[in-house]
Amino acid sequence: METTFSGKIWKFGDNINTDDITPSPYLTIQNPEELAKHVLENKKPDFPDRVQKGDIIVAGRNFGCGSSREHAPVALKAAGVSLVVAKSFARIFFRNAINVGLSVLESSELYDAVEEADEIKVDLEKGEIETSSGNIIKTNPLPENVLGILEAGGLVEKVKLILGERG
């Protein structure tokens, strides 16, 4: 699994809720690629059209608050977002993201150290973020078991691997 990411930043503030990420009128959509066409459109109307595969979201506190819907991390992943780095996450969003194979990382410093469209490099295993100015920001690396779930592509895929090994 790739534990390092490089990409352009999209910045979002505090308390971005799951209804901001996946607006409720689209919750009947089951196809992730179709859902991605509306991701974060209420916060940045051009986001669904301009986000590129490998882009990184950098957010403030409490990213993913609100409902426990899995649509939010599914839509972000389908839109091409490779990673979300936030000051903090709503616990259920953080877990749902890992469960669907979307990488997430907490950093209390990154948000204030970068601007939208900056490029950053992130190493989940080391817990290091390099800004476009060359500064290194340290954060807690993701635990090995979480990296294993992400490597498998999400929790369901990880369980399939485990069961297959026992098979």
Rosetta blueprint (number, residue, H / E / L):
1 M L
2 E L
3 T L
4 T E
5 F E
6 S E
7 G E
8 K E
9 I E
10 W E
11 K E
12 F E
13 G L
14 D L
15 N L
16 I L
17 N E
18 T H
19 D H
20 D H
21 I H
22 T L
23 P L
24 S H
25 P H
26 Y H
27 L L
28 T L
29 I L
30 Q L
31 N L
32 P H
33 E H
34 E H
35 L H
36 A H
37 K L
38 H L
39 V L
40 L L
41 E L
42 N L
43 K L
44 K L
45 P L
46 D L
47 F H
48 P H
49 D H
50 R H
51 V L
52 Q L
53 K L
54 G L
55 D L
56 I E
57 I E
58 V E
59 A E
60 G L
61 R L
62 N L
63 F E
64 G L
65 C E
66 G L
67 S L
68 S L
69 R L
70 E L
71 H H
72 A H
73 P H
74 V H
75 A H
76 L H
77 K H
78 A H
79 A L
80 G L
81 V L
82 S L
83 L E
84 V E
85 V E
86 A E
87 K L
88 S L
89 F E
90 A L
91 R H
92 I H
93 F H
94 F H
95 R H
96 N H
97 A H
98 I H
99 N H
100 V H
101 G L
102 L L
103 S E
104 V E
105 L E
106 E E
107 S L
108 S L
109 E L
110 L H
111 Y H
112 D H
113 A H
114 V L
115 E L
116 E L
117 A L
118 D L
119 E E
120 I E
121 K E
122 V E
123 D E
124 L L
125 E L
126 K L
127 G L
128 E E
129 I E
130 E E
131 T L
132 S L
133 S L
134 G L
135 N L
136 I E
137 I E
138 K E
139 T L
140 N L
141 P L
142 L L
143 P L
144 E H
145 N H
146 V H
147 L H
148 G H
149 I H
150 L H
151 E H
152 A H
153 G L
154 G L
155 L H
156 V H
157 E H
158 K H
159 V H
160 K H
161 L H
162 I H
163 L H
164 G H
165 E H
166 R H
167 G L
